[in-house]
Amino acid sequence: MGVRLLRKFMMALEDSVFKKLQKAAMRRDITLQELFRAVIIPDWITKSIQQLQLIEQENWEN
């Protein structure tokens, strides 16, 4: 059985941003941590990959 390495990070948010995220989590009946894991981070990764692909495509065409 392999060992699973988990990375942790800390984030500081302005109070207004925290409250908006907390409300979004409450609307979904999930915790703020679950919102980050299930919604925010996957969406950010998808958008980042798409953006990198566009940049690579532009560089390839030029």
C-alpha positions in Angstrom: 0.0 0.0 0.0 1.4 3.4 -1.0 1.7 6.5 1.1 -0.6 9.3 0.0 1.1 12.8 0.4 -1.4 15.6 1.1 -0.4 19.2 0.6 -1.9 21.9 2.7 -2.1 25.7 2.2 -3.4 28.7 4.1 -5.4 31.5 2.6 -6.3 34.9 3.8 -9.5 36.5 2.6 -11.1 39.9 3.0 -14.1 39.6 5.2 -16.5 40.5 2.4 -15.1 37.8 0.1 -15.3 35.3 3.0 -18.9 36.1 3.6 -19.8 35.7 -0.1 -18.1 32.3 -0.3 -19.7 31.2 2.9 -23.2 32.2 1.5 -22.4 30.2 -1.7 -21.5 27.2 0.4 -24.6 27.5 2.5 -26.8 27.7 -0.6 -25.3 24.4 -1.7 -25.7 22.9 1.8 -21.9 22.2 2.0 -19.0 23.5 4.0 -16.7 26.3 2.8 -13.9 23.7 2.5 -16.1 21.5 0.4 -16.9 24.5 -1.8 -13.2 25.0 -2.5 -12.5 21.3 -3.1 -15.5 20.6 -5.3 -16.2 23.8 -7.1 -13.6 26.6 -6.9 -10.4 24.7 -7.3 -11.6 22.4 -10.2 -13.0 25.4 -12.0 -9.8 27.4 -11.5 -7.7 24.5 -12.8 -10.0 24.1 -15.9 -9.8 27.8 -16.7 -6.0 27.9 -16.1 -5.5 24.9 -18.5 -7.6 26.5 -21.2 -5.8 29.8 -20.8 -2.4 28.0 -21.1 -3.6 26.1 -24.2 -4.7 29.4 -25.9 -1.3 31.0 -25.1 0.5 27.9 -26.5 -1.7 28.0 -29.6 -0.9 31.7 -30.2 2.8 31.1 -29.8 2.6 28.2 -32.2 0.9 30.3 -34.8 3.3 33.2 -34.5 
